[in-house]
Amino acid sequence: MAAPIHCAECPVRRLALFQPLDPEEVSIVEAFRTDFRCLKPGSAIFRQGEDIREVYTLHGGWAYLYQNLVDGGR
């Protein structure tokens, strides 16, 4: 699956899950965009405690977010 050239062309923007963004907001999001990446199953996008400096759009598959708690739970 090829990544869209510009965030304004991203097919995810058309999904009902998301609020519409005006062109200025799209350009702000696009400033954080990096290369298109294909990750292997089980790969971490980021880890707890890391500074997040990128915006991700999931084009296929699934991801989950969790936090490790001091009692060992998630």
N, C-alpha and C positions, 0 to 999 in steps of 0.2 A: 504494500500500500504506500503510495507516494504522499508526502506531506504537502499541504497547500503552500503556495509561494508566499502568500500574505495572510495574516490572521483574518482579515476581512473576508477572505474566500473560504475559510474553514467550514466544512459541512457541520461541525458540532454546533456552530452558532445558530443554526436553524432549528435545533431541538427545543422543545417546549420547556425543558428543564432550566433554561437560562434566561436571564433578563437581557433585553436588547442593549447593546452598547452603542453610544454615538461614536462618530469617527475619531474624536479626540481620545476617548477611552480605549478604542481599539489600538491606536498608535502607542498608547502607554503600555498596554499589554504586549504589543509586538516588540517593544524595546527590551523586554525580558526574554524574548524567545531565543532559543538556541537551536542547534542542529536537530534534525529529525533523528530519533534513536529507536532502535529495536532492541529490547531487553530480553534476556533469557528468563524463563520461568524461575521464580525464587530470587531474582535480583532485587536489590534495594534501590529505590529512586533517591531516597535520602534517609539518613538515620537520625534518631532522637538526639537532640542537642546540636545538630549541625545548623549553620545559618543557611536559610533557603534564599537563593538568589536567582531562581529560574521559575518560569511558569510552565506547567505541563498540560498537554491535552492528550487524553488517552484516545487513540484511534481504533484500538482493538484489544481484546482481552479484558482483564479486570485487575484492579489494584485495591488494596485496603490500607488503612491508616490505624496505627495503634500507638499507645504510650506504655512503656514499662513503668509499673508502680513500685514504690519502695518495698511493698510486701511481697513482691515477686509476681503479682498479677498483671494483667493487661487491661 
